[in-house]
Amino acid sequence: MAGVAGVSDVGLRHHRNEDAFSLSTSVLPDGTPAVIAVVCDGVSSSTRPDEASEAAAEAAGGALATALARGTEGRRAMHDALLAAGEAVNALARQERVPGRNAPACTLVSAVTTGGELTVGWIGDSRAYWLPLEGNAHPIRLTEDDSWAAQMVKAGLMSEEEAMKDRRAHAITAWLGADNPEPEPHTASFKPNHPGVVVVCTDGLWNYADSAEEMAAKVPGDARTSPLPSAQQLVRYALDSGGHDNVTVAVIPFPTPDADRGERREQAAGRAPVAPTETQYVARPD
């Protein structure tokens, strides 16, 4: 039975990994299995960005699992989970004892699959992609960056190609952290009509596969049944392309792999996963 997998790598140029991710599962009150992936990218100019990412990933994943099990609608659960992640990062700032330092901060993107529905939420420029693996459906980028480049394109001042070449392209305009005390989470829901995978990643990957078509071209055809090797392959692609940043990617098969009735009863009590979750962190010297 296929599950969900995530891989994180420090990359080839950084001395520490400021990304973090969490994978979890839940069950809706009607027995529908849910799979959750949260990916965070620390803001390097902030204090303790690695801790910010870890705190946000854990808080959002836990909040989503709990809310979905209680029957909270997907987009509401996602919205509230992102706010919970923001509060977790803000709590780090309250512990900061060195005045004048930038508060801990990170971006966050999350995807939840529940049966035939997909819900995403984000703040910042980490991304989620829907990549069909059967039929003639087109791949879709599910998120819009909170970034300088995205603002320029939206305002009609630059083409996307021009904006992405500017040195300010990756300057983010929204994040989780005390310097952004009232974050405005973005959420969206979809009902894809073809089997495929959801790829959730930081810019350490999408810098090298920006468009949905480019990302789809890098995903193996067996990604639905082999999510961990697929996530590993995507990370390897980023490293082979330069590895200038930390790289984190989660791969969720869609539709959600079903569980048998016995597992579902245990899941409702919080005892068993809906499907296997596989994680890998890779540390390498600078």
ZATORNU-987346 format. One record per residue (C-alpha): residue number from 0; y, x, z. Coordinates in Angstrom, 2 decimals. Layout:
// ZATORNU-987346
<r vexse="NUM" py="Y" px="X" pz="Z"/>
...
***
This chain:
// ZATORNU-987346
<r vexse="0" py="0.00" px="0.00" pz="0.00"/>
<r vexse="1" py="3.32" px="1.48" pz="-1.04"/>
<r vexse="2" py="6.10" px="1.76" pz="1.54"/>
<r vexse="3" py="9.51" px="3.35" pz="1.76"/>
<r vexse="4" py="10.25" px="7.07" pz="1.83"/>
<r vexse="5" py="13.22" px="9.29" pz="2.53"/>
<r vexse="6" py="13.91" px="12.98" pz="2.09"/>
<r vexse="7" py="16.87" px="15.04" pz="3.28"/>
<r vexse="8" py="17.62" px="18.66" pz="2.39"/>
<r vexse="9" py="20.43" px="20.94" pz="3.56"/>
<r vexse="10" py="20.99" px="22.09" pz="-0.02"/>
<r vexse="11" py="21.67" px="25.61" pz="-1.24"/>
<r vexse="12" py="25.26" px="26.17" pz="-0.13"/>
<r vexse="13" py="25.60" px="24.69" pz="3.38"/>
<r vexse="14" py="24.63" px="26.12" pz="6.75"/>
<r vexse="15" py="23.70" px="22.75" pz="8.26"/>
<r vexse="16" py="22.67" px="19.30" pz="7.15"/>
<r vexse="17" py="25.42" px="16.75" pz="7.82"/>
<r vexse="18" py="23.44" px="13.91" pz="6.22"/>
<r vexse="19" py="21.11" px="11.61" pz="8.14"/>
<r vexse="20" py="18.93" px="8.63" pz="7.34"/>
<r vexse="21" py="16.77" px="6.05" pz="9.04"/>
<r vexse="22" py="13.90" px="3.96" pz="7.72"/>
<r vexse="23" py="12.63" px="0.90" pz="9.53"/>
<r vexse="24" py="10.86" px="-2.40" pz="9.03"/>
<r vexse="25" py="11.18" px="-5.90" pz="10.37"/>
<r vexse="26" py="9.82" px="-9.39" pz="9.79"/>
<r vexse="27" py="11.85" px="-12.53" pz="9.23"/>
<r vexse="28" py="11.04" px="-15.60" pz="11.34"/>
<r vexse="29" py="9.06" px="-17.08" pz="8.43"/>
<r vexse="30" py="6.85" px="-13.99" pz="8.22"/>
<r vexse="31" py="8.58" px="-12.39" pz="5.23"/>
<r vexse="32" py="8.46" px="-8.59" pz="5.54"/>
<r vexse="33" py="11.69" px="-6.61" pz="5.42"/>
<r vexse="34" py="12.20" px="-2.92" pz="4.64"/>
<r vexse="35" py="15.39" px="-1.13" pz="5.69"/>
<r vexse="36" py="16.90" px="2.17" pz="4.57"/>
<r vexse="37" py="20.17" px="3.62" pz="5.88"/>
<r vexse="38" py="21.70" px="6.83" pz="4.50"/>
<r vexse="39" py="24.78" px="8.54" pz="5.96"/>
<r vexse="40" py="26.89" px="11.51" pz="4.90"/>
<r vexse="41" py="29.05" px="13.29" pz="7.46"/>
<r vexse="42" py="32.70" px="13.91" pz="6.59"/>
<r vexse="43" py="32.87" px="17.71" pz="6.62"/>
<r vexse="44" py="36.52" px="17.84" pz="7.68"/>
<r vexse="45" py="35.75" px="15.87" pz="10.84"/>
<r vexse="46" py="34.37" px="17.02" pz="14.16"/>
<r vexse="47" py="30.57" px="16.85" pz="14.58"/>
<r vexse="48" py="29.89" px="15.16" pz="11.23"/>
<r vexse="49" py="26.16" px="15.71" pz="11.61"/>
<r vexse="50" py="26.16" px="13.79" pz="14.89"/>
<r vexse="51" py="28.27" px="11.03" pz="13.33"/>
<r vexse="52" py="25.71" px="10.56" pz="10.55"/>
<r vexse="53" py="22.79" px="10.50" pz="12.94"/>
<r vexse="54" py="24.46" px="8.03" pz="15.30"/>
<r vexse="55" py="25.47" px="5.71" pz="12.47"/>
<r vexse="56" py="22.05" px="5.75" pz="10.79"/>
<r vexse="57" py="20.23" px="4.95" pz="14.00"/>
<r vexse="58" py="22.67" px="2.22" pz="15.04"/>
<r vexse="59" py="22.69" px="0.47" pz="11.67"/>
<r vexse="60" py="18.92" px="0.62" pz="11.26"/>
<r vexse="61" py="18.30" px="-0.79" pz="14.71"/>
<r vexse="62" py="20.90" px="-3.52" pz="14.36"/>
<r vexse="63" py="19.49" px="-4.63" pz="11.00"/>
<r vexse="64" py="15.90" px="-4.78" pz="12.23"/>
<r vexse="65" py="16.89" px="-6.85" pz="15.26"/>
<r vexse="66" py="19.19" px="-9.23" pz="13.38"/>
<r vexse="67" py="16.74" px="-9.90" pz="10.57"/>
<r vexse="68" py="13.94" px="-10.64" pz="13.04"/>
<r vexse="69" py="16.22" px="-13.20" pz="14.69"/>
<r vexse="70" py="16.82" px="-14.93" pz="11.36"/>
<r vexse="71" py="20.35" px="-13.70" pz="10.66"/>
<r vexse="72" py="21.26" px="-14.09" pz="6.98"/>
<r vexse="73" py="21.02" px="-10.80" pz="5.06"/>
<r vexse="74" py="24.67" px="-10.14" pz="4.25"/>
<r vexse="75" py="25.80" px="-11.15" pz="7.74"/>
<r vexse="76" py="23.17" px="-8.87" pz="9.27"/>
<r vexse="77" py="24.33" px="-6.03" pz="7.02"/>
<r vexse="78" py="28.02" px="-6.58" pz="7.80"/>
<r vexse="79" py="27.39" px="-6.57" pz="11.54"/>
<r vexse="80" py="25.12" px="-3.53" pz="11.30"/>
<r vexse="81" py="27.83" px="-1.49" pz="9.61"/>
<r vexse="82" py="30.26" px="-2.45" pz="12.35"/>
<r vexse="83" py="27.66" px="-1.42" pz="14.95"/>
<r vexse="84" py="27.34" px="1.92" pz="13.16"/>
<r vexse="85" py="31.11" px="2.33" pz="13.28"/>
<r vexse="86" py="31.13" px="1.68" pz="17.01"/>
<r vexse="87" py="28.40" px="4.29" pz="17.49"/>
<r vexse="88" py="30.54" px="6.87" pz="15.70"/>
<r vexse="89" py="33.61" px="5.81" pz="17.67"/>
<r vexse="90" py="31.66" px="6.41" pz="20.88"/>
<r vexse="91" py="31.30" px="10.05" pz="19.86"/>
<r vexse="92" py="35.07" px="10.33" pz="19.55"/>
<r vexse="93" py="35.49" px="9.04" pz="23.08"/>
<r vexse="94" py="33.33" px="11.96" pz="24.23"/>
<r vexse="95" py="35.51" px="14.52" pz="22.43"/>
<r vexse="96" py="37.30" px="16.78" pz="24.89"/>
<r vexse="97" py="39.20" px="19.01" pz="22.47"/>
<r vexse="98" py="42.59" px="17.45" pz="21.62"/>
<r vexse="99" py="43.89" px="17.61" pz="18.08"/>
<r vexse="100" py="40.50" px="17.72" pz="16.38"/>
<r vexse="101" py="39.57" px="15.18" pz="13.73"/>
<r vexse="102" py="37.35" px="12.44" pz="15.11"/>
<r vexse="103" py="33.67" px="12.38" pz="14.03"/>
<r vexse="104" py="33.26" px="10.48" pz="10.77"/>
<r vexse="105" py="30.70" px="9.64" pz="8.09"/>
<r vexse="106" py="29.97" px="7.38" pz="5.17"/>
<r vexse="107" py="27.11" px="4.88" pz="5.17"/>
<r vexse="108" py="25.05" px="3.00" pz="2.60"/>
<r vexse="109" py="22.13" px="0.73" pz="3.39"/>
<r vexse="110" py="19.64" px="-1.37" pz="1.47"/>
<r vexse="111" py="17.32" px="-4.09" pz="2.75"/>
<r vexse="112" py="14.53" px="-5.74" pz="0.77"/>
<r vexse="113" py="13.12" px="-9.06" pz="1.97"/>
<r vexse="114" py="10.56" px="-10.53" pz="-0.35"/>
<r vexse="115" py="12.36" px="-11.01" pz="-3.67"/>
<r vexse="116" py="15.88" px="-10.40" pz="-2.37"/>
<r vexse="117" py="17.82" px="-7.16" pz="-2.09"/>
<r vexse="118" py="20.89" px="-6.73" pz="0.12"/>
<r vexse="119" py="23.14" px="-3.68" pz="0.18"/>
<r vexse="120" py="26.06" px="-2.63" pz="2.35"/>
<r vexse="121" py="28.31" px="0.40" pz="2.36"/>
<r vexse="122" py="31.47" px="2.15" pz="3.50"/>
<r vexse="123" py="32.48" px="5.32" pz="1.68"/>
<r vexse="124" py="30.98" px="6.93" pz="-1.40"/>
<r vexse="125" py="27.25" px="7.09" pz="-0.70"/>
<r vexse="126" py="25.46" px="4.88" pz="-3.22"/>
<r vexse="127" py="22.60" px="2.50" pz="-3.94"/>
<r vexse="128" py="21.01" px="1.98" pz="-7.37"/>
<r vexse="129" py="18.62" px="-0.69" pz="-8.66"/>
<r vexse="130" py="16.19" px="0.87" pz="-11.15"/>
<r vexse="131" py="13.71" px="-1.46" pz="-12.91"/>
<r vexse="132" py="10.40" px="0.13" pz="-13.86"/>
<r vexse="133" py="9.02" px="-2.67" pz="-16.02"/>
<r vexse="134" py="10.38" px="-4.96" pz="-18.70"/>
<r vexse="135" py="13.66" px="-4.50" pz="-20.54"/>
<r vexse="136" py="16.05" px="-4.87" pz="-17.60"/>
<r vexse="137" py="18.90" px="-2.39" pz="-17.29"/>
<r vexse="138" py="19.45" px="-0.16" pz="-14.25"/>
<r vexse="139" py="22.44" px="-1.04" pz="-12.09"/>
<r vexse="140" py="24.61" px="0.84" pz="-9.65"/>
<r vexse="141" py="24.89" px="-1.59" pz="-6.75"/>
<r vexse="142" py="27.82" px="-0.04" pz="-4.88"/>
<r vexse="143" py="31.43" px="0.87" pz="-5.66"/>
<r vexse="144" py="32.83" px="4.05" pz="-4.16"/>
<r vexse="145" py="35.60" px="3.99" pz="-1.59"/>
<r vexse="146" py="37.21" px="7.03" pz="-3.22"/>
<r vexse="147" py="40.35" px="8.30" pz="-4.90"/>
<r vexse="148" py="38.60" px="8.37" pz="-8.27"/>
<r vexse="149" py="37.43" px="4.77" pz="-7.95"/>
<r vexse="150" py="40.95" px="3.64" pz="-7.05"/>
<r vexse="151" py="42.43" px="5.38" pz="-10.08"/>
<r vexse="152" py="39.90" px="3.74" pz="-12.39"/>
<r vexse="153" py="40.34" px="0.31" pz="-10.80"/>
<r vexse="154" py="44.12" px="0.56" pz="-11.18"/>
<r vexse="155" py="43.73" px="1.44" pz="-14.86"/>
<r vexse="156" py="45.47" px="4.79" pz="-14.41"/>
<r vexse="157" py="42.54" px="6.93" pz="-15.54"/>
<r vexse="158" py="39.20" px="6.62" pz="-17.25"/>
<r vexse="159" py="36.18" px="7.24" pz="-15.04"/>
<r vexse="160" py="35.53" px="10.51" pz="-16.84"/>
<r vexse="161" py="39.11" px="11.69" pz="-16.28"/>
<r vexse="162" py="39.13" px="10.66" pz="-12.64"/>
<r vexse="163" py="35.84" px="12.38" pz="-11.83"/>
<r vexse="164" py="37.15" px="15.65" pz="-13.23"/>
<r vexse="165" py="40.14" px="15.65" pz="-10.88"/>
<r vexse="166" py="39.90" px="17.80" pz="-7.76"/>
<r vexse="167" py="40.75" px="14.70" pz="-5.69"/>
<r vexse="168" py="37.89" px="12.66" pz="-7.14"/>
<r vexse="169" py="35.69" px="12.72" pz="-4.04"/>
<r vexse="170" py="38.44" px="12.11" pz="-1.49"/>
<r vexse="171" py="37.19" px="9.03" pz="0.35"/>
<r vexse="172" py="39.43" px="6.11" pz="1.20"/>
<r vexse="173" py="37.15" px="4.44" pz="3.78"/>
<r vexse="174" py="34.68" px="5.76" pz="6.34"/>
<r vexse="175" py="33.17" px="5.15" pz="9.77"/>
<r vexse="176" py="35.01" px="6.86" pz="12.60"/>
<r vexse="177" py="37.81" px="6.58" pz="15.11"/>
<r vexse="178" py="40.43" px="7.55" pz="12.51"/>
<r vexse="179" py="39.48" px="4.33" pz="10.68"/>
<r vexse="180" py="39.33" px="1.90" pz="13.62"/>
<r vexse="181" py="38.92" px="-1.29" pz="11.54"/>
<r vexse="182" py="36.40" px="-0.57" pz="8.79"/>
<r vexse="183" py="35.80" px="-3.26" pz="6.19"/>
<r vexse="184" py="32.12" px="-3.25" pz="5.21"/>
<r vexse="185" py="31.15" px="-4.11" pz="1.66"/>
<r vexse="186" py="28.02" px="-6.24" pz="1.21"/>
<r vexse="187" py="26.21" px="-7.78" pz="-1.74"/>
<r vexse="188" py="22.89" px="-9.51" pz="-2.42"/>
<r vexse="189" py="20.75" px="-9.53" pz="-5.56"/>
<r vexse="190" py="17.51" px="-11.12" pz="-6.77"/>
<r vexse="191" py="16.13" px="-8.77" pz="-9.42"/>
<r vexse="192" py="13.55" px="-10.34" pz="-11.73"/>
<r vexse="193" py="11.64" px="-7.14" pz="-12.54"/>
<r vexse="194" py="9.61" px="-4.74" pz="-10.36"/>
<r vexse="195" py="11.36" px="-1.47" pz="-9.67"/>
<r vexse="196" py="12.81" px="0.68" pz="-6.91"/>
<r vexse="197" py="16.02" px="0.89" pz="-4.96"/>
<r vexse="198" py="17.43" px="4.43" pz="-4.64"/>
<r vexse="199" py="19.82" px="4.99" pz="-1.74"/>
<r vexse="200" py="21.52" px="8.38" pz="-1.70"/>
<r vexse="201" py="24.42" px="10.64" pz="-0.80"/>
<r vexse="202" py="26.65" px="12.34" pz="-3.34"/>
<r vexse="203" py="24.51" px="15.44" pz="-3.05"/>
<r vexse="204" py="22.23" px="13.64" pz="-5.51"/>
<r vexse="205" py="24.46" px="11.34" pz="-7.52"/>
<r vexse="206" py="26.86" px="14.18" pz="-8.36"/>
<r vexse="207" py="24.14" px="15.22" pz="-10.79"/>
<r vexse="208" py="23.11" px="11.71" pz="-11.93"/>
<r vexse="209" py="26.23" px="9.60" pz="-11.76"/>
<r vexse="210" py="25.46" px="6.56" pz="-13.88"/>
<r vexse="211" py="22.61" px="4.13" pz="-13.30"/>
<r vexse="212" py="21.09" px="5.21" pz="-16.62"/>
<r vexse="213" py="21.16" px="8.87" pz="-15.59"/>
<r vexse="214" py="19.59" px="8.07" pz="-12.23"/>
<r vexse="215" py="16.90" px="5.94" pz="-13.85"/>
<r vexse="216" py="16.00" px="8.80" pz="-16.17"/>
<r vexse="217" py="15.22" px="11.01" pz="-13.15"/>
<r vexse="218" py="12.97" px="8.53" pz="-11.33"/>
<r vexse="219" py="9.22" px="8.88" pz="-12.01"/>
<r vexse="220" py="7.47" px="5.92" pz="-13.58"/>
<r vexse="221" py="5.11" px="5.61" pz="-10.60"/>
<r vexse="222" py="7.93" px="5.47" pz="-8.03"/>
<r vexse="223" py="6.85" px="2.03" pz="-6.77"/>
<r vexse="224" py="3.47" px="3.34" pz="-5.68"/>
<r vexse="225" py="4.55" px="6.89" pz="-4.82"/>
<r vexse="226" py="7.97" px="6.67" pz="-3.13"/>
<r vexse="227" py="7.72" px="9.95" pz="-1.19"/>
<r vexse="228" py="6.85" px="12.16" pz="-4.20"/>
<r vexse="229" py="9.60" px="10.34" pz="-6.08"/>
<r vexse="230" py="12.17" px="11.05" pz="-3.37"/>
<r vexse="231" py="11.03" px="14.67" pz="-3.29"/>
<r vexse="232" py="11.41" px="14.92" pz="-7.06"/>
<r vexse="233" py="14.96" px="13.55" pz="-6.91"/>
<r vexse="234" py="15.91" px="16.07" pz="-4.23"/>
<r vexse="235" py="14.35" px="18.88" pz="-6.25"/>
<r vexse="236" py="16.38" px="17.76" pz="-9.27"/>
<r vexse="237" py="19.59" px="18.00" pz="-7.21"/>
<r vexse="238" py="18.67" px="21.48" pz="-5.97"/>
<r vexse="239" py="17.75" px="22.67" pz="-9.45"/>
<r vexse="240" py="21.10" px="21.34" pz="-10.68"/>
<r vexse="241" py="23.02" px="23.47" pz="-8.18"/>
<r vexse="242" py="22.41" px="22.00" pz="-4.73"/>
<r vexse="243" py="26.09" px="22.33" pz="-3.82"/>
<r vexse="244" py="25.87" px="19.72" pz="-1.05"/>
<r vexse="245" py="23.39" px="18.28" pz="1.42"/>
<r vexse="246" py="21.01" px="15.95" pz="-0.43"/>
<r vexse="247" py="19.51" px="12.77" pz="1.01"/>
<r vexse="248" py="17.65" px="10.03" pz="-0.81"/>
<r vexse="249" py="15.53" px="7.03" pz="0.15"/>
<r vexse="250" py="13.29" px="5.17" pz="-2.28"/>
<r vexse="251" py="12.30" px="1.55" pz="-1.61"/>
<r vexse="252" py="9.72" px="-0.16" pz="-3.84"/>
<r vexse="253" py="10.71" px="-3.65" pz="-4.94"/>
<r vexse="254" py="9.50" px="-6.34" pz="-4.45"/>
<r vexse="255" py="8.66" px="-5.51" pz="-0.86"/>
<r vexse="256" py="4.97" px="-4.60" pz="-0.53"/>
<r vexse="257" py="3.34" px="-7.47" pz="1.34"/>
<r vexse="258" py="1.35" px="-7.04" pz="4.53"/>
<r vexse="259" py="-1.76" px="-8.92" pz="5.56"/>
<r vexse="260" py="-1.60" px="-11.76" pz="8.06"/>
<r vexse="261" py="-2.91" px="-9.69" pz="10.92"/>
<r vexse="262" py="-0.18" px="-7.09" pz="10.48"/>
<r vexse="263" py="2.46" px="-9.78" pz="10.28"/>
<r vexse="264" py="1.52" px="-11.19" pz="13.67"/>
<r vexse="265" py="1.87" px="-7.73" pz="15.18"/>
<r vexse="266" py="5.11" px="-7.12" pz="13.31"/>
<r vexse="267" py="6.66" px="-10.25" pz="14.79"/>
<r vexse="268" py="6.00" px="-8.71" pz="18.19"/>
<r vexse="269" py="7.46" px="-5.39" pz="17.05"/>
<r vexse="270" py="4.09" px="-3.62" pz="17.00"/>
<r vexse="271" py="3.31" px="-2.66" pz="13.43"/>
<r vexse="272" py="5.24" px="-1.57" pz="10.34"/>
<r vexse="273" py="5.42" px="-3.85" pz="7.34"/>
<r vexse="274" py="4.60" px="-0.88" pz="5.13"/>
<r vexse="275" py="4.32" px="2.86" pz="5.69"/>
<r vexse="276" py="7.59" px="4.74" pz="6.04"/>
<r vexse="277" py="7.63" px="8.38" pz="5.10"/>
<r vexse="278" py="10.35" px="10.85" pz="5.98"/>
<r vexse="279" py="10.97" px="14.49" pz="5.30"/>
<r vexse="280" py="13.74" px="16.83" pz="6.39"/>
<r vexse="281" py="13.95" px="20.27" pz="4.83"/>
<r vexse="282" py="15.84" px="23.09" pz="6.50"/>
<r vexse="283" py="16.53" px="26.29" pz="4.62"/>
<r vexse="284" py="18.71" px="29.30" pz="5.38"/>
<r vexse="285" py="22.15" px="29.40" pz="3.78"/>
***
